[in-house]
Amino acid sequence: MADRSASQSSVVITMKVTTTPAAHLAFTNLAYCSLSDLSEFAIPGSDLFLANVADSIEDGTIALNAVQRRHARVSADDMVTITRFVPPKKFDLTLLALELEFVKKGTKNEQVTLFFFVVVAALVIFETMHAYMQVFTVGQRVTFEFHGTNYILTVNRAVVEIDEIQTNGIERGMICNDTYLVFEASNASGIKITNQREAATRKIFKEKEFDLESLGIGALNAEFVDIFRRAFLYRLMPPQLRNRLGSKIVKGVLLYGPPGTGKTLMARQIGKMLNGKEPKIVNGPEVLSKFVGETEKNVRDLFADAENDQRTLGDDSDLHVIIFDEIDAICKSRGSSSDSTGVHDSIVNQLLTKIDGVEALNNVLLIGMTNRKDMLDEALLRPGRLEVLIEIGLPDEAGRVEILQIHTKMMKENSFLAPDVNLQELAAQTKNYSGAELEGVVKSATSYALNRHLNIEDLSKPVDEENIKVTMEDFLQALREVMPAFGASPKALQNCRPKGFVDCGDRQNLIYKRIMFLVEQVSSETSPPVTCLLEGPSGSGKTALAATIGIDSNFPYVKIVSAETMAGLQESTKAARIAKVFEDAYKSPLSIVILDNIERLLEYSEIGPRFSNMILQTLLIYLNKLPKEGSKLLVLGTTSELTFLKAVGLGKAFSVTYSVPLLRTEDAKKVLKQLNVFSDDDMEEASKALNDIPIKKLYFLIEMAAQRDGRSKETIYTRKEKLDLAHFFDCLEEVTEN
């Protein structure tokens, strides 16, 4: 054979198509031309030819058999352009997958044994196709005759030794002695291949390529690659290779993560992409039954078809996919349920038996989905069971762009999307939005656009469809309407500073700047949670300062944990809620958790004193816990009982402590000037009477004096009229006496 690195100088000839001159030549699957034409393609010093000559072929013509003409979509006498192809080095095929079918449809069913393929491989592929000389390309169809019956082989896969040589996306190569042959047959072909356990591989997926966007899956490419690699790649390998590797196939996958991130969507679409049986989709609670033994029977019924197939077909059985949504509802940790019937324990035992028991099923893939992985029985998650754990987290900015493109694709194609809509900008503004929440934003924006064209007075009036446009303003309104579950709490933060945040002097400004430095530290470094405690007298503005930090940080996740939101709850419930806030924070790349009035959270009482040790231990655990990789956390605490926190060991859990001071005279003057509730002279007099006063108390005095002036609380800071100084001093005296 000639050196395959020979020069590939361009040779292009236009030739006329003709039929193969003899039937026996058609089954060689070679193209034929005259010796004169063949010499035009020859490389000096090379004996490498991928065509042959025949005496009856005229110059300027190329003979193709019927299958070749059909595949090339040409007819006899058509003109075609022929170019020279010189195979590169290392062009040998390592694996060639060929699908078998009859040339004539409707031929009677027959079983094709392994011996048949040995003969075919030897006679047809290695001999009649001139071994080492034939290039096989994915999609290529070749024909041959065996025992009086004509067959067609379609190349489904052509794997070469080095992937880089598959240029331009074309999968092709040359057969050699080491090529691993795989033979397949579709159900509709009428051919059943038997005795091929050592040579066959199964077509698990319907398509060779996956377009996740067309499937409605956005921002989950990496997760899909992980699932494919761990759960399906091994099943795609030939049994012979699997036996040599000695590993077992994966039988279970668990998709877990926050609600709305696409777990159910991904599982359903994976089921649709698979060949074989229709996936069984079950919601966890649907399996439960009030009748004794019925729940366990429901579980067994899910696996009945797979058991029958494995018993009758063995390794030829199709893959059975069972999808369990909300699997935590039925597979709780054994012994954790208060139900005296023990149903949940029985379900777990039943699943373990089917997946990994004595008569374990190899033709089953169980896909479970949950928002609460921590509730599942640990035995389910070990290797051999639901061993592939894939976290489906919140999408990043690039992922949010993908999701928005998917949900706006139709309106864009039909010209309903206004030109001013910037999906990149929307993605930047939707931090910590899940896929479902982004879909909700698109729905909300669409409703605003439709509402502009709807006549409320006459609903029967037709809508002007041509002028409907979903604008950027519609999306911005939708963002105010659809809030992320794992986002900041703007209303809660504003409620902590109902009158805004005013300049309280240099001392408090310095504390603000120092905490913002901590915010920058959290943003730029991967480190343990940064914790900061704000202590000071009651009413000194600690909570307002913490809320302001939360707003100004621009972090996607900011949550306030306060005693007032958990009033009346049991101790264990409070601890669980605190734990959930921290666990949710770990799902966001940047988070702030504000523990407001910690002594109240701990149920501290001066008489006793007493406190909740359960809540204390919960706080200590999470204040010292390392966030998971990719998550950064800042914890801000506020307290008026620093001595108590130190006594119970909570003071040491904070990295830094800042004392928020009371207002001095000059600080009070600055605040009054910003509020603009006094004339200049009265403001001077009022500030002289104020020293070491909590800012919260100052606000109360102003509102109290305004009430005596006959002014409402809502208009006190907006009306031009000033407060009466005498009324203010009267209120100050009364409050001081109290």
C-alpha positions, 0 to 999 in steps of 0.5 A, a space after each residue: 500500500 502506498 504512503 497515505 501521507 502522499 501529496 493531496 494536490 487538487 484533482 476535480 473531474 466532471 463525469 457522467 453517472 452510469 450503471 454497474 456493468 455486471 451484477 457481481 460487480 454491484 456487490 463489491 460496492 466499488 465505483 468503476 471507471 475507465 483506466 484512462 480516467 483512473 490514471 487522472 486520480 493516481 498519485 505518482 508512486 502510489 498504488 492506493 485506489 478506492 475505485 476499480 476499472 472495467 473494460 466496458 466503462 467508457 471514458 468520462 463515465 463512472 459506474 455506481 450501483 443502485 444503492 450508491 446512486 440512491 444514497 448520492 441522489 443521482 440517476 444514470 446520465 446525471 453529471 457529477 463532480 469527482 474529487 480525489 481523496 487521500 486518507 491521512 495517517 492512522 485512518 484505521 477503524 477501531 469500531 464499525 457499527 453496521 445495521 442490517 436490512 433486506 433490500 426488498 421490504 417484506 422479506 420473511 422474518 429470519 434469525 441471523 446467527 453469529 456464524 452468519 456474521 463471521 461469514 459475512 465479515 470474511 466474504 463481503 467486507 474483507 474479500 469483496 470490498 478489498 480489505 484495507 482499501 475501502 473507506 467507510 463513512 457514517 450514513 454510507 449504505 453497501 449491498 451484498 448477496 448471501 445464500 440468494 438473499 440481497 442485504 443492505 448494510 448501513 454504517 451507523 458508527 465509524 470510530 477511528 483510532 484518533 478523533 482529530 482526523 474526523 475533519 469537518 464532522 465526517 466520521 469515516 475510516 478504513 477497515 483493518 484486521 483489528 476493526 471491531 465489528 458490531 451488527 445491529 438490526 431495527 425492529 422493523 427490518 424483520 431480522 433478529 440477531 442472536 448469539 451476539 453477546 460478545 459482538 453487539 452493542 445496543 442503540 440506547 438513544 434515538 438520536 446520535 446528537 442532542 440539541 438541548 435547546 430544542 428539548 427545552 433544556 437550558 443551562 444544564 449542558 454540564 449536568 447532562 454531560 455528567 449524566 451521560 458519562 456516568 449513567 449511559 456511556 458504559 451501557 453503550 460499550 460492547 458487552 465484551 468490553 464491559 466484561 473485560 473492564 469488570 465494572 457494573 452498569 449504573 442503575 440509579 441517578 438522583 437529581 437534586 437541587 432547589 425547586 424549579 431548576 429543571 430536574 423533572 424536565 431533564 428526567 422527562 427529556 432523557 426518557 424521551 431520548 431513549 430507545 425501547 420502552 416508554 419511561 414510567 413517570 411516577 410522583 412519589 405520593 402516588 405510590 402510597 396507599 392506605 391499604 396494608 401491603 398495597 404500597 409495596 405492591 405498587 412498587 413491585 408493579 413498576 418493575 414487573 415489565 423489566 423483570 419479564 423482559 430480563 427473564 425472557 430476553 436476557 441481555 437483549 432486553 430493552 432499557 426500562 426507565 422509571 422516573 420517581 418525582 418527589 422521591 423524598 416523599 416515599 423514601 425517607 430515612 428508615 426509622 425517621 417516620 412517626 407512622 406506626 405502619 412502617 410503610 415508608 421503611 417497607 418502600 425503601 426495602 422494596 426498592 433496594 431489593 429490586 435495584 440491588 438485591 439477589 435478583 437485581 435487574 440490569 435492564 432498569 435505570 431509576 431516576 429519582 428527583 428531590 428538593 430534599 436530599 437530606 431526607 433520603 435513606 442513606 442506603 439508597 445513595 450508596 454505589 449500586 443504587 442511586 449512586 450518580 448524584 447530580 446537583 441541578 443548581 441555580 443557573 449562572 448568567 450565561 445559563 439564564 440567557 439560554 433559558 430566556 432564549 428558549 422561552 422567547 424563541 417562539 415570540 421572536 420567530 413570530 415577531 412578537 418580541 420588541 427590538 428593545 428587549 435585551 436578554 443579556 441585560 435581563 439575565 444580569 438582573 435575574 440573579 438566583 432566578 430558577 428556570 421555572 421563575 424565568 419562565 414565569 417572568 416571560 409569562 408575566 411580561 407577555 400578560 402585560 403586552 396582551 393587556 395593552 391590547 385587551 378591551 376590558 369594556 368589550 372582551 368580545 372585540 378581536 385583538 390586533 395580533 399584528 401589533 402585539 409587542 412584548 417590550 423591555 418595559 414589560 419584562 422590567 415590570 415582570 421582574 417586580 412581580 415575579 421574585 426568586 425564592 432564593 433571592 434577596 428580600 427587598 421588602 423585608 430589608 426596607 421594613 428594617 429601615 422604613 425611613 431610609 438610612 440617614 447619615 448618623 455621623 463619622 463613627 457610624 460611617 466608619 463602621 459602614 465602610 469597614 463592613 463594606 470591606 468585608 463584603 468585598 472580601 467575601 466577593 473576591 475570596 473563597 474563604 470560610 463564612 465571614 461573620 460580623 456582629 453589630 452590638 450596641 444599645 437598643 434602638 441605636 440603628 444596628 438592624 437598619 445598618 445591617 439591612 443597608 449593607 444587605 441592600 448596598 451589597 447587591 448580593 443575589 441572596 439576602 435573608 433576615 432571620 428574626 424572632 418576630 417571623 418565628 413567634 409561636 413556633 416550637 423550638 425544633 421548628 425554629 432551629 429547622 428554619 434557621 438551618 434552612 436559611 443557611 442551606 438555601 444561602 449555600 445554593 447561591 454564589 453570594 449570600 448574606 444572612 442577617 441574624 437580627 436581635 440574636 438574644 431574642 432568637 435564643 429566647 433569652 430572658 434576664 430572669 433566670 436566665 434561660 435560653 434555647 440550647 437547641 437554637 444556640 447549637 444550630 447557630 454555632 454549627 452554621 456560623 462555623 460551617 464551611 460553605 460548599 464550593 462555589 458559595 460565599 457567605 457573609 453573616 451579620 448579627 445584631 445584639 443588645 446583650 453582648 455579655 450574654 452572647 459571650 457567656 454562652 460562647 456565641 461571641 467567639 463565633 463572630 470574626 469581628 465585632 463593631 459597637 454601634 454608638 448612640 447619637 451625640 449632639 453633633 450626630 443628632 444635628 446632622 440627622 435633623 438637618 437631613 430630615 428637615 423638620 425644624 427651622 435652622 434656629 430651632 434645629 440648633 436648639 433641639 440638637 443641643 438637648 440631644 446627646 447619647 440618644 438612640 436614633 430610633 428614639 429620635 424618630 419617635 420624638 419627632 413623630 410624637 411632636 408632629 402628632 401634637 402639631 396635628 400632623 400625620 405620621 405619613 406626611 411628617 417628613 414631606 411637608 414644608 411646615 416645620 415642627 413646633 420646638 416647644 412641643 418637641 421639648 415637651 415630648 423629650 421631657 416626657 420620654 426622658 422621665 419614662 
